């Protein structure tokens, strides 16, 4: 199919903040319905630029509230500099391509150096895998449909300035109601403008959320009023590219600027569920999986489908997390650390120095929300590939109070089954920032014999998935991993998602 492209003659950000009253429209009920397994899969992604989940909950937003009640709500966080600033170019590129900025390489709103040929948008991947699919993208911010989505997409519409979110909504409603699209992306811009003009703490920001909520209601009603709806299986996802400060603006590393979320309804997503393992790249991966398109490992995606959760041992600790002890800069309301390991794990602090900041004395189990607040702008915000609860050894923060000795702590895994004489694969997510004389060492023991070093970190390792091939000795039946971190007042090491597979 030849793509239809309608490009706005004004690709810059809108400067007109439309009032909530002018945008408001009535929306029908958002009743849920079970989809048959033989139904045709379809996807609707709605992007609310600059929207904060906390303020959605404060606003008059019955349609978004109904979607949260009907499905999944997943608060999340993004990066900050030096990976990328919290602005729209990197944000939308991450959501739409399914990879973080260190892969798609969008660092600003100019898209200079973007690697969209290597990491294309999810609609392009869908078209390439299944050319018969009908794909449609419409946005109030033109660079999304001019630049991020490729010409392979059947229809890309950059809404004219004069129409703004009203035109974006009406065009998307018409396509959803009267056409036969399989995958639709819609971006609404006005919440972001309210944030810039008045701040996220303002009534105007709440009013803009209410207006966008009415437009979300129109979109969902258009889906559910389709003549063929009973034979269709819709995954509906609502998300945002970044947050906003109370006084207005974004681009920095504060928690409100780094906030995003996913609200999703679909047949496998439990009504009223809340999860903390979802990340921005999951939107693209979830859309592709729902459309029945296998995620090729060669695509090197960072996202994983929300329909296929994959919790690790550390995630089970979320209910045990406690509030600050020595970290006075972290709000007491934020629960985010424990020294108690999950079942089967242990921490060896026999060589650990004394004193220091309680939260980081030896390996700790924490979250992005808690750990990044311990000290902003020291690259902790770039720990993007760890999810939910992860393990941290942080010599830098530990040393913020008087210490004796040095940081020497070892995180010890359960014994994983292996087959003697056959290779096994150790996988984990890591993020390591180096300052001499610090060292991170990965050791493996078989049948609880003498640990053998299999990998050493003595230079920076950006957030990434690691794979280590293990040569299992003949006769061995188990393998145990140790992560030993030694340092003084240096930096840190993050470990997550540890597994050994035969």
C-alpha positions as CSV (number, residue, x, y, z in Angstrom):
1,X,0.0,0.0,0.0
2,X,1.3,3.4,-0.8
3,X,1.5,5.7,2.2
4,X,-0.7,8.7,2.5
5,X,1.1,11.6,4.1
6,X,-0.4,14.9,5.2
7,X,2.3,17.2,6.6
8,X,1.6,20.4,8.5
9,X,3.3,23.5,7.0
10,X,4.2,24.5,10.6
11,X,6.3,21.8,12.2
12,X,7.3,23.8,15.3
13,X,5.8,23.5,18.7
14,X,2.4,25.2,19.1
15,X,2.5,28.5,20.9
16,X,-1.2,28.7,21.5
17,X,-2.6,27.2,24.7
18,X,-6.2,26.3,24.0
19,X,-8.6,26.5,26.9
20,X,-10.1,23.3,28.4
21,X,-13.5,24.6,27.6
22,X,-12.8,24.9,23.9
23,X,-11.4,21.3,23.8
24,X,-13.9,19.6,26.1
25,X,-16.2,17.0,24.5
26,X,-18.5,14.4,25.8
27,X,-17.4,10.8,25.8
28,X,-19.3,7.6,26.0
29,X,-18.9,5.0,28.8
30,X,-15.8,2.9,28.8
31,X,-17.3,-0.5,29.6
32,X,-15.0,-3.5,29.3
33,X,-15.8,-6.5,27.2
34,X,-14.1,-9.9,26.8
35,X,-12.4,-10.5,23.5
36,X,-12.6,-13.9,21.9
37,X,-9.3,-15.6,21.2
38,X,-10.1,-15.7,17.5
39,X,-10.7,-11.9,17.4
40,X,-8.6,-9.7,15.1
41,X,-5.9,-8.0,17.1
42,X,-5.7,-4.2,16.9
43,X,-3.8,-1.5,18.8
44,X,-4.5,2.1,19.8
45,X,-1.6,4.1,21.4
46,X,-2.5,7.6,22.8
47,X,0.3,9.9,23.8
48,X,-0.4,12.7,26.2
49,X,2.5,15.1,26.0
50,X,3.9,16.2,29.3
51,X,1.2,14.5,31.4
52,X,1.9,13.5,35.0
53,X,0.1,10.5,36.4
54,X,-0.2,12.0,39.8
55,X,-2.0,15.0,38.4
56,X,-4.3,12.8,36.2
57,X,-5.4,11.3,39.5
58,X,-6.1,14.8,40.9
59,X,-8.0,16.0,37.8
60,X,-11.5,15.5,36.6
61,X,-10.6,12.7,34.3
62,X,-13.4,10.0,34.3
63,X,-12.3,8.4,31.0
64,X,-8.7,7.8,32.1
65,X,-10.0,6.8,35.6
66,X,-12.2,4.2,33.8
67,X,-9.2,2.9,31.8
68,X,-7.2,2.5,35.0
69,X,-10.0,0.6,36.6
70,X,-10.4,-1.6,33.6
71,X,-6.7,-2.5,33.2
72,X,-3.1,-1.8,34.1
73,X,-1.6,1.3,35.6
74,X,2.2,1.4,35.6
75,X,4.1,4.5,36.9
76,X,7.5,4.7,35.5
77,X,10.6,6.9,35.1
78,X,13.0,7.9,32.3
79,X,16.6,9.0,32.0
80,X,18.2,12.4,32.3
81,X,21.4,13.9,31.0
82,X,24.0,12.7,29.9
83,X,21.9,9.9,28.3
84,X,19.3,12.5,27.1
85,X,17.4,15.5,28.5
86,X,13.8,15.0,29.5
87,X,12.4,16.6,26.4
88,X,10.0,15.4,23.7
89,X,12.4,14.3,21.0
90,X,14.1,11.6,23.0
91,X,10.9,10.8,24.9
92,X,8.7,10.1,21.9
93,X,11.5,8.3,20.0
94,X,11.9,5.9,23.0
95,X,8.2,5.2,23.2
96,X,7.8,4.7,19.5
97,X,11.0,2.7,18.6
98,X,11.2,0.5,21.7
99,X,14.8,1.4,22.5
100,X,16.5,3.9,24.8
101,X,18.3,7.0,23.6
102,X,21.7,5.4,23.7
103,X,20.4,3.3,20.7
104,X,18.1,5.6,18.8
105,X,20.5,8.5,19.4
106,X,17.9,11.2,19.7
107,X,19.3,13.7,22.2
108,X,17.1,16.8,21.5
109,X,14.1,18.1,19.5
110,X,16.2,18.5,16.4
111,X,16.7,14.7,15.9
112,X,20.3,15.2,14.8
113,X,22.0,11.8,14.3
114,X,18.8,9.8,14.8
115,X,19.2,6.1,14.0
116,X,15.7,5.4,12.8
117,X,16.9,3.3,9.9
118,X,18.5,0.9,12.5
119,X,15.7,1.3,15.1
120,X,12.5,2.2,13.2
121,X,9.1,3.0,14.7
122,X,6.8,0.2,15.7
123,X,4.3,0.9,12.9
124,X,7.1,0.6,10.3
125,X,8.1,-2.7,11.9
126,X,4.5,-3.8,11.8
127,X,4.2,-2.9,8.1
128,X,7.4,-4.6,7.2
129,X,6.4,-7.8,9.0
130,X,2.8,-7.8,7.8
131,X,2.3,-5.5,4.8
132,X,-1.4,-6.1,4.8
133,X,-1.8,-4.2,8.1
134,X,-3.4,-0.7,8.0
135,X,-1.3,1.7,10.0
136,X,-2.1,5.3,11.0
137,X,-0.3,8.0,13.0
138,X,-1.6,11.5,13.7
139,X,0.0,14.1,16.0
140,X,-0.3,17.7,17.1
141,X,3.5,17.9,17.4
142,X,4.6,17.6,13.8
143,X,8.1,16.1,14.3
144,X,6.5,12.9,15.5
145,X,4.7,12.2,12.2
146,X,7.2,14.1,10.0
147,X,10.4,12.5,11.4
148,X,9.9,9.6,13.9
149,X,7.4,7.6,11.9
150,X,8.7,6.6,8.5
151,X,7.2,6.8,5.1
152,X,6.4,3.1,5.3
153,X,3.4,3.9,7.5
154,X,0.2,3.9,5.5
155,X,-1.0,7.3,6.8
156,X,0.9,10.0,8.7
157,X,-0.9,13.2,9.6
158,X,0.7,16.2,11.1
159,X,-2.3,18.3,12.3
160,X,-2.3,21.9,11.1
161,X,-1.7,24.5,13.8
162,X,-5.1,26.0,13.6
163,X,-6.7,22.6,14.3
164,X,-4.4,21.5,17.1
165,X,-5.6,18.8,19.5
166,X,-9.2,19.2,18.3
167,X,-8.2,18.4,14.8
168,X,-6.0,15.5,15.9
169,X,-8.8,14.0,17.8
170,X,-11.5,14.4,15.1
171,X,-9.2,12.9,12.5
172,X,-8.3,9.9,14.7
173,X,-12.0,9.4,15.7
174,X,-13.0,9.4,12.0
175,X,-10.3,6.8,11.1
176,X,-11.1,4.6,14.1
177,X,-14.9,4.8,13.6
178,X,-15.2,4.6,9.8
179,X,-11.9,3.0,8.6
180,X,-10.3,-0.3,9.3
181,X,-7.0,0.5,10.9
182,X,-5.0,-2.2,12.7
183,X,-2.6,0.0,14.5
184,X,-3.1,3.7,15.4
185,X,-0.9,6.2,17.2
186,X,-2.4,9.5,18.4
187,X,-0.4,12.4,20.1
188,X,-2.2,15.2,22.0
189,X,-0.1,18.2,22.9
190,X,-2.1,20.7,25.1
191,X,-1.2,19.3,28.5
192,X,2.4,20.1,27.8
193,X,1.6,23.6,26.9
194,X,-0.4,24.1,30.1
195,X,2.6,22.8,32.0
196,X,5.0,25.3,30.3
197,X,2.6,28.2,30.6
198,X,1.2,27.7,34.1
199,X,3.1,24.8,35.8
200,X,2.0,21.3,36.8
201,X,0.7,22.6,40.1
202,X,-1.8,24.9,38.4
203,X,-5.5,24.6,37.9
204,X,-4.9,25.3,34.2
205,X,-2.8,22.1,34.0
206,X,-5.7,20.1,35.6
207,X,-8.1,21.7,33.1
208,X,-5.9,20.7,30.2
209,X,-5.9,17.1,31.6
210,X,-9.7,17.2,31.8
211,X,-9.9,18.4,28.2
212,X,-7.5,15.6,27.0
213,X,-9.5,13.1,29.0
214,X,-12.6,14.0,27.1
215,X,-10.7,13.5,23.9
216,X,-9.4,10.1,25.1
217,X,-13.0,9.3,25.7
218,X,-13.9,10.2,22.2
219,X,-11.2,7.9,20.8
220,X,-12.2,5.0,23.0
221,X,-15.8,5.4,22.2
222,X,-14.9,5.4,18.4
223,X,-13.2,2.1,18.9
224,X,-16.1,0.5,20.9
225,X,-18.7,1.8,18.5
226,X,-17.1,0.1,15.5
227,X,-19.4,-2.2,13.6
228,X,-16.9,-5.0,13.8
229,X,-15.9,-4.4,17.5
230,X,-17.3,-7.7,18.7
231,X,-14.9,-9.5,16.5
232,X,-11.9,-7.4,17.4
233,X,-9.3,-7.6,20.2
234,X,-8.1,-4.0,21.0
235,X,-5.0,-3.2,23.1
236,X,-5.4,0.4,24.2
237,X,-2.3,2.1,25.7
238,X,-2.1,5.7,27.1
239,X,1.3,7.1,27.9
240,X,3.5,10.3,28.1
241,X,6.9,11.3,26.9
242,X,8.0,13.2,30.1
243,X,6.7,15.0,33.1
244,X,6.7,18.6,34.3
245,X,7.8,20.7,37.3
246,X,5.3,22.4,39.5
247,X,6.4,25.8,38.3
248,X,6.5,24.6,34.7
249,X,9.0,23.2,32.3
250,X,11.1,20.0,31.8
251,X,14.4,18.8,30.5
252,X,16.2,18.3,33.8
253,X,16.7,15.5,36.2
254,X,14.1,16.1,39.0
255,X,11.7,13.3,39.7
256,X,8.6,15.1,38.3
257,X,10.4,15.8,35.0
258,X,11.5,12.1,34.7
259,X,8.0,10.7,35.4
260,X,6.0,8.9,32.8
261,X,3.4,6.1,32.9
262,X,1.5,3.5,31.0
263,X,-2.3,2.9,31.3
264,X,-3.3,-0.1,29.3
265,X,-6.4,-2.2,28.7
266,X,-6.4,-5.6,27.0
267,X,-7.6,-9.1,27.5
268,X,-4.6,-10.3,29.5
269,X,-4.3,-7.2,31.7
270,X,-6.0,-7.5,35.1
271,X,-8.5,-4.8,35.9
272,X,-7.3,-2.3,38.5
273,X,-3.7,-3.8,38.4
274,X,-0.6,-1.8,39.2
275,X,2.9,-2.7,38.2
276,X,6.3,-1.2,38.7
277,X,8.3,-3.2,36.1
278,X,7.1,-1.3,33.0
279,X,9.4,1.0,31.1
280,X,8.9,3.4,28.1
281,X,10.3,1.0,25.4
282,X,7.6,-1.5,26.4
283,X,4.9,0.4,24.5
284,X,6.4,-0.5,21.1
285,X,7.1,-4.1,22.1
286,X,3.6,-4.5,23.5
287,X,2.0,-3.2,20.4
288,X,4.0,-5.5,18.1
289,X,3.4,-8.6,20.3
290,X,-0.3,-7.9,20.4
291,X,-0.4,-7.7,16.6
292,X,1.2,-11.2,16.5
293,X,4.6,-10.0,15.3
294,X,7.5,-12.0,16.9
295,X,10.1,-9.8,18.4
296,X,13.3,-10.6,16.5
297,X,16.4,-10.6,18.8
298,X,18.2,-8.9,15.9
299,X,16.1,-5.8,16.4
300,X,17.9,-5.3,19.8
301,X,14.8,-3.9,21.4
302,X,14.9,-2.7,25.0
303,X,11.1,-3.1,25.4
304,X,9.3,-6.2,26.4
305,X,5.6,-6.9,26.1
306,X,3.5,-5.9,29.2
307,X,1.3,-8.9,28.4
308,X,4.3,-11.1,29.2
309,X,5.6,-10.0,32.6
310,X,9.0,-11.4,33.7
311,X,9.6,-10.6,37.4
312,X,12.9,-11.5,38.9
313,X,13.8,-12.4,42.5
314,X,14.5,-8.8,43.6
315,X,11.1,-7.7,42.6
316,X,9.5,-9.8,45.3
317,X,11.1,-7.4,47.8
318,X,8.9,-4.4,46.9
319,X,6.5,-5.0,49.9
320,X,9.5,-5.0,52.3
321,X,11.0,-1.7,51.2
322,X,11.3,0.9,53.9
323,X,11.7,4.6,54.2
324,X,14.9,6.6,54.6
325,X,17.2,6.4,57.6
326,X,20.2,8.7,56.9
327,X,19.2,10.0,53.5
328,X,17.5,13.2,54.7
329,X,17.0,14.5,51.1
330,X,14.6,11.6,50.2
331,X,11.0,12.2,51.3
332,X,10.0,10.0,54.2
333,X,6.9,9.0,52.1
334,X,9.2,7.2,49.6
335,X,9.6,3.6,50.5
336,X,12.7,2.3,48.6
337,X,15.4,0.2,50.3
338,X,16.0,-2.9,52.2
339,X,19.1,-4.9,53.2
340,X,17.1,-8.1,53.5
341,X,17.8,-10.2,50.3
342,X,15.1,-12.3,48.6
343,X,14.8,-16.0,49.4
344,X,17.8,-18.0,48.3
345,X,20.1,-14.9,48.1
346,X,22.5,-13.6,50.7
347,X,24.9,-10.7,51.2
348,X,28.4,-11.3,52.6
349,X,29.5,-8.2,54.5
350,X,32.3,-9.9,56.4
351,X,34.9,-7.6,54.8
352,X,32.7,-4.5,55.0
353,X,33.9,-1.3,56.7
354,X,31.9,0.3,59.5
355,X,29.8,3.4,59.7
356,X,28.7,5.3,56.7
357,X,25.2,5.9,55.4
358,X,22.9,3.2,56.6
359,X,20.9,2.8,53.4
360,X,24.0,1.9,51.4
361,X,26.1,-0.2,53.9
362,X,26.9,-3.2,51.7
363,X,24.7,-4.4,48.8
364,X,21.2,-2.8,49.1
365,X,17.9,-3.5,47.3
366,X,16.3,-0.4,46.0
367,X,14.3,1.4,43.3
368,X,14.9,4.1,40.8
369,X,12.6,6.5,42.7
370,X,14.6,6.1,45.9
371,X,18.2,5.6,44.7
372,X,18.2,8.5,42.2
373,X,16.9,10.9,44.9
374,X,20.0,10.1,47.1
375,X,22.0,12.4,44.8
376,X,20.9,13.8,41.5
377,X,23.1,14.4,38.5
378,X,25.7,11.8,39.2
379,X,24.4,9.6,36.3
380,X,22.2,7.4,38.5
381,X,19.3,8.5,36.3
382,X,21.0,6.6,33.4
383,X,20.3,3.2,35.0
384,X,17.5,2.7,32.5
385,X,17.6,-1.1,32.0
386,X,17.1,-2.2,35.6
387,X,13.4,-2.6,36.4
388,X,11.4,-2.4,39.6
389,X,13.6,-3.5,42.5
390,X,17.3,-4.0,41.8
391,X,20.6,-4.5,43.8
392,X,23.0,-1.6,44.3
393,X,26.5,-1.3,45.8
394,X,27.1,2.4,46.2
395,X,30.4,3.3,47.7
396,X,29.9,7.0,46.9
397,X,26.7,7.4,48.9
398,X,27.9,5.1,51.7
399,X,30.9,7.4,52.3
400,X,28.7,10.5,52.8
401,X,29.0,9.8,56.6
402,X,32.1,8.9,58.5
403,X,33.4,5.4,57.7
404,X,36.0,3.0,58.9
405,X,37.7,0.6,56.5
406,X,36.5,0.2,52.9
407,X,33.4,-0.9,51.0
408,X,33.7,-4.7,50.5
409,X,30.4,-6.5,50.0
410,X,29.4,-9.6,48.0
411,X,26.0,-10.4,46.7
412,X,25.5,-14.2,46.5
413,X,22.9,-15.9,44.3
414,X,20.9,-19.1,44.9
415,X,22.3,-22.3,43.4
416,X,21.1,-22.7,39.9
417,X,20.8,-26.1,38.2
418,X,23.4,-26.8,35.5
419,X,24.5,-29.9,33.5
420,X,28.1,-31.0,34.0
421,X,30.3,-30.8,30.9
422,X,27.9,-28.6,29.1
423,X,28.0,-24.8,28.8
424,X,25.5,-22.6,30.6
425,X,24.6,-19.0,30.2
426,X,24.7,-16.4,32.9
427,X,22.6,-13.3,32.1
428,X,22.0,-10.1,34.1
429,X,21.5,-6.4,33.7
430,X,24.2,-4.2,35.0
431,X,25.3,-0.5,35.3
432,X,28.7,0.3,36.6
433,X,30.4,3.6,37.1
434,X,34.1,3.4,37.8
435,X,36.6,5.4,39.9
436,X,39.9,3.8,40.9
437,X,40.6,1.9,43.0
438,X,37.1,0.5,42.9
439,X,36.4,-3.0,41.3
440,X,33.4,-5.1,40.5
441,X,34.0,-8.8,40.1
442,X,31.7,-11.6,39.0
443,X,32.6,-15.1,40.4
444,X,30.9,-18.5,39.9
445,X,31.3,-21.6,42.0
446,X,30.1,-25.1,41.0
447,X,28.6,-27.3,43.7
448,X,29.7,-24.6,46.2
449,X,33.4,-25.2,45.4
450,X,36.0,-22.5,45.1
451,X,34.6,-19.4,43.3
452,X,36.2,-18.6,39.9
453,X,36.3,-15.1,38.4
454,X,34.3,-14.9,35.1
455,X,34.1,-11.1,34.6
456,X,35.7,-8.0,36.1
457,X,34.7,-4.4,35.9
458,X,37.4,-1.7,36.2
459,X,36.0,0.8,33.7
460,X,32.6,2.4,33.1
461,X,29.9,0.0,31.8
462,X,26.7,1.7,30.7
463,X,23.4,0.2,31.5
464,X,23.2,-3.0,29.5
465,X,22.3,-6.6,29.5
466,X,25.3,-8.9,30.0
467,X,25.8,-12.5,28.8
468,X,28.6,-14.7,30.1
469,X,29.1,-18.2,28.8
470,X,30.0,-20.6,31.6
471,X,32.1,-23.7,31.1
472,X,30.5,-26.1,33.5
473,X,32.9,-28.7,34.8
474,X,32.1,-32.4,34.3
475,X,29.9,-33.8,37.1
476,X,28.7,-30.3,38.4
477,X,25.0,-30.0,39.1
478,X,24.7,-26.4,40.5
479,X,26.3,-23.0,39.9
480,X,26.2,-20.0,42.3
481,X,27.1,-16.4,41.3
482,X,28.8,-13.9,43.5
483,X,29.0,-10.1,42.7
484,X,31.8,-8.6,44.8
485,X,32.2,-4.9,44.9
486,X,35.2,-3.2,46.5
487,X,35.7,0.5,46.7
488,X,36.4,3.6,48.9
489,X,34.5,6.8,48.3
490,X,34.1,6.0,44.6
491,X,31.0,5.2,42.5
492,X,28.5,2.3,42.2
493,X,27.4,-0.9,40.7
494,X,23.8,-2.0,39.8
495,X,22.8,-5.7,39.3
496,X,19.3,-6.9,38.2
497,X,17.6,-9.8,36.4
498,X,20.1,-12.5,37.3
499,X,19.6,-15.9,35.7
500,X,21.6,-19.0,34.7
501,X,20.1,-21.1,31.9
502,X,21.6,-24.5,30.8
